[in-house]
Amino acid sequence: MDDKMTTQEKITRYAVLIVFAIFFLIPMYVLISTSLKSFSEVSINTMWQLPSSISIEGFKEAFAKLAPNVLNSFYLVIPATLFSAILGSLNGYVLSHWKFKGSDTLFALILFGMFIPYQSILFPLVQFMQTIGLYGSIPGLILVHVVYGLPITTLMFRNYYQDVPDALTEAAKVDGANIFSIYRHIFFPISIPSFVVVFIWQFTNIWNEFLFAVTLTDTQSQPITVALTNLAGSQVVEWNVQMSGAIITALPTLLVYIIFGRYFIKGMLAGSVKG
Amino acid sequence: MKRKHQESLTSIAILSPSIITLAIFVYGFISRSVQISMLDWDTFANFMRKAKDYVGLENYISLFTESRFQTDLWNTLYFTLFFIIGCLAIGILLSLILNNKPRGGYFFQNLYLFPMAISFVVTGTVWRWIFAPGRLPNNPRGINLLFEQLGLQNLQWGWFTSTNSFLGFNVALIAVIIAAIWQYSGYTMAMWLAGLRGIDQQLIEAARIDGASKWQIFTKILFPIQKPITLSAIIVLAHVSLKAFALIYAMTGSGPNNVTDIPAVYMFEATFRSNRYSTGSAIAIVLLMMVGLLIIPYLVNSFKEE
């Protein structure tokens, strides 16, 4: 199609693409250049300039402060992603191939959970977690992310399994297979691509999540997102440390995006209603 | 028949952990929030007594007459509006260019999408650095400093600290809206691009041969075909904007005179910072109803189509 365009049109198009590329890259420039400055260089007048010499002072300090929170985030994200994906897969399997009276209504009732603003359950949730003794702990936060992740993982797997013909299940039934063996031998093996999409989606969302993290944890169990906002609370704003902290916070999900971009986009198109 | 019955029982058994937890965590907790919003739990003492003194809709009435909450509603309205318009305009423009597969298009596409992988908290931290105005006129910083260095002093202003407003629109929100658009316009682009790739090229070719201009092809063919996708994107973006808590929290907070306050921030402060549990719950339920107004017609519609 390119050949039908005049040179002028081509130039205009690239100009637009480049202007927006700059818009998208400015925050990246700010993050990287500020994070590599020494504290003495973070003065106001040179804030837009590249560092005169590269200093990892900021990263060192940010890492010293945030390392426990990075670990907390991993302890949180890995089990929460796994459990919500496995449960979602089972739910999606049952709701697409073992329908029963009222199963469609049940599916709608499950889906509702992904549309609610979490403020509407937040205070009772905090009280509940206190009552069952999981408030302020990572296992508590895992539980919360698994439960509120169920609607979206169930939806993603159900949509995926819906394309598997019923005849396959019926044939397996005739051969004497039951609901569990059909899942194990047919559905689970074919859903690896779907698992990848769901893993990436849940990993990114739970890593980036802030509202539950800030209301349900204490200083010991804070994930990285909460710790990053707390860095801003100190008296003197050490921007090099804050930007280093922001990079540390963003890096795992950015790496996931760079490595698994295609799956990330699939998940985003399928599940972004959760926001 | 018996076998069918047994199958149903097994199905329900597999679903039961999800059913039970969601029944409590979604439906139970929403009911509880509704209940608290109708009690008089706006002091710590009343909360500790667990007094069941219902006040009906009183908390809602005082909320809607309160100036902070009114500001919040205006902010939500304008934030949502400009955020959606910005994301759609930029996203559609970029998708139209990228759909022609220009050289290097794949690189640009990935570049525009990367903010989607980042937390609102990170976005807020960086854009706060950019838009923090400094002390004008003598000690500008961030983007104001850049303007000064480029000789564009007349573009300097207070950004998210400004308390000016037009027709209820607090101009301080502009800074937050730009940050939110930065994060989400790539999403609209991806949605549109996915749709455009599915359109039959012959249709467009035929229109071109009939002498249709590019603008006509866009307004008369592409836009109508992409209407369902555009609608989904609007719903998603509106949903995001109602929940932009983390972005505001990390970037500006409520701001002077609540110029960048939204109901989600107010809810958080009322509930977890000042022990006004009933007010907090009432805000939460108002938020839920706003989302409901938006989502339910959309869901009913898409289920019908299915």
Contacts between the chains, C-beta under 8 A, distances in Angstrom:
chain1	res1	chain2	res2	distance
A	1	B	100	5.2
A	1	B	101	7.0
A	2	B	100	6.7
A	2	B	101	7.3
A	2	B	102	6.6
A	2	B	103	7.7
A	5	B	100	7.7
A	10	B	102	7.6
A	13	B	97	5.1
A	13	B	100	7.6
A	13	B	102	6.1
A	14	B	102	7.1
A	16	B	93	6.9
A	16	B	94	7.8
A	16	B	97	6.2
A	17	B	94	7.5
A	17	B	97	6.2
A	17	B	98	8.0
A	17	B	102	7.3
A	17	B	104	8.0
A	17	B	108	5.0
A	20	B	90	7.0
A	20	B	94	6.3
A	20	B	108	7.8
A	20	B	112	6.6
A	21	B	108	6.2
A	21	B	111	5.7
A	21	B	112	7.8
A	23	B	182	7.0
A	24	B	111	5.7
A	24	B	112	5.8
A	24	B	114	7.4
A	24	B	115	6.9
A	24	B	182	6.9
A	24	B	186	7.8
A	25	B	111	7.4
A	26	B	130	7.2
A	27	B	115	8.0
A	27	B	123	7.4
A	27	B	126	4.3
A	27	B	127	6.7
A	27	B	130	7.1
A	27	B	182	6.9
A	30	B	126	5.6
A	30	B	129	5.9
A	30	B	130	6.3
A	31	B	126	5.7
A	34	B	129	7.1
A	44	B	134	6.9
A	44	B	139	6.9
A	44	B	141	4.9
A	44	B	145	6.7
A	45	B	145	7.5
A	47	B	141	6.3
A	47	B	142	7.1
A	47	B	145	6.3
A	48	B	145	6.8
A	48	B	146	5.5
A	48	B	149	7.1
A	87	B	17	6.7
A	87	B	18	5.9
A	90	B	14	5.5
A	90	B	15	7.9
A	91	B	14	7.6
A	91	B	15	5.9
A	91	B	18	5.5
A	94	B	11	4.8
A	94	B	14	5.1
A	94	B	15	5.7
A	95	B	15	7.6
A	98	B	7	6.3
A	98	B	10	7.5
A	98	B	11	4.4
A	99	B	11	7.8
A	100	B	7	7.3
A	100	B	8	3.8
A	100	B	11	5.3
A	100	B	12	7.1
A	101	B	8	7.2
A	103	B	11	7.2
A	106	B	15	7.2
A	106	B	19	7.1
A	108	B	303	7.6
A	109	B	22	7.6
A	110	B	18	6.6
A	110	B	19	7.7
A	110	B	22	6.0
A	112	B	26	6.7
A	113	B	22	5.4
A	113	B	25	7.5
A	113	B	26	4.4
A	115	B	239	7.3
A	115	B	291	6.2
A	115	B	295	4.9
A	115	B	299	7.8
A	116	B	26	6.6
A	116	B	30	7.1
A	116	B	288	6.1
A	116	B	291	6.7
A	117	B	242	6.0
A	117	B	243	5.5
A	117	B	264	7.1
A	117	B	284	7.3
A	117	B	287	4.5
A	117	B	288	5.9
A	117	B	291	5.4
A	118	B	243	7.6
A	119	B	245	7.7
A	119	B	263	7.8
A	119	B	264	5.6
A	119	B	267	4.8
A	119	B	268	7.6
A	119	B	283	7.1
A	119	B	284	4.2
A	119	B	287	5.3
A	119	B	288	7.7
A	120	B	29	7.7
A	120	B	30	5.5
A	120	B	33	5.5
A	120	B	284	4.5
A	120	B	285	6.2
A	120	B	287	6.3
A	120	B	288	4.0
A	121	B	25	6.6
A	121	B	26	6.7
A	121	B	29	3.7
A	121	B	30	6.0
A	121	B	33	6.5
A	121	B	284	7.9
A	122	B	33	8.0
A	122	B	267	7.7
A	122	B	271	7.0
A	122	B	284	6.7
A	123	B	32	8.0
A	123	B	33	6.5
A	123	B	36	6.7
A	123	B	271	5.2
A	123	B	277	6.3
A	123	B	280	6.2
A	123	B	281	6.1
A	123	B	284	7.3
A	124	B	28	7.4
A	124	B	29	4.0
A	124	B	32	3.9
A	124	B	33	5.9
A	124	B	36	7.5
A	125	B	25	7.0
A	125	B	29	5.7
A	128	B	24	7.7
A	128	B	29	7.2
A	144	B	25	7.7
A	147	B	21	4.7
A	147	B	22	6.6
A	147	B	25	4.7
A	148	B	25	6.9
A	150	B	18	5.1
A	150	B	21	7.4
A	150	B	22	6.3
A	151	B	22	7.5
A	154	B	18	7.1
A	179	B	7	7.0
A	179	B	10	5.3
A	179	B	11	7.2
A	179	B	14	7.4
A	204	B	117	5.9
A	207	B	119	7.2
A	208	B	118	7.0
A	208	B	119	3.5
A	208	B	120	7.1
A	208	B	121	7.4
A	209	B	119	7.8
A	210	B	119	6.8
A	210	B	120	6.6
A	210	B	121	5.4
A	210	B	245	7.2
A	210	B	246	3.8
A	210	B	249	7.1
A	210	B	250	7.7
A	211	B	245	5.8
A	211	B	246	6.6
A	211	B	268	7.9
A	214	B	249	7.8
A	215	B	268	7.7
A	215	B	272	6.3
A	225	B	119	5.4
A	225	B	121	4.6
A	225	B	246	7.4
A	228	B	121	5.6
A	228	B	122	7.1
A	228	B	125	6.5
A	228	B	250	7.7
A	229	B	121	5.9
A	229	B	125	7.8
A	229	B	249	6.7
A	229	B	250	5.3
A	232	B	125	7.0
A	232	B	128	7.9
A	232	B	250	7.6
A	239	B	129	6.3
A	242	B	125	6.2
A	242	B	129	7.8
A	243	B	125	7.6
A	243	B	126	7.4
A	243	B	129	7.3
A	245	B	125	7.9
A	246	B	122	4.8
A	246	B	125	4.7
A	246	B	126	6.3
A	249	B	119	6.2
A	249	B	121	6.8
A	249	B	122	5.3
A	250	B	117	7.9
A	250	B	118	4.9
A	250	B	119	6.9
A	250	B	122	4.7
A	253	B	117	4.7
A	253	B	118	6.5
A	253	B	119	7.3
A	254	B	114	6.7
A	254	B	117	5.6
A	254	B	118	6.8
A	256	B	117	6.8
A	257	B	113	7.8
A	257	B	114	6.0
A	257	B	116	7.7
A	257	B	117	3.7
A	261	B	110	6.1
A	261	B	113	7.7
A	264	B	116	7.8
A	264	B	117	6.7
A	265	B	113	6.9
A	265	B	190	5.8
A	268	B	116	6.3
A	268	B	187	6.6
A	268	B	190	6.7
A	269	B	190	6.6
A	269	B	191	6.6
A	269	B	194	6.0
A	272	B	187	6.5
A	272	B	236	5.2
A	273	B	235	7.2
A	273	B	236	5.5
A	273	B	239	6.4
A	275	B	236	6.6
A	275	B	239	5.2
A	275	B	240	4.2
A	275	B	243	5.7
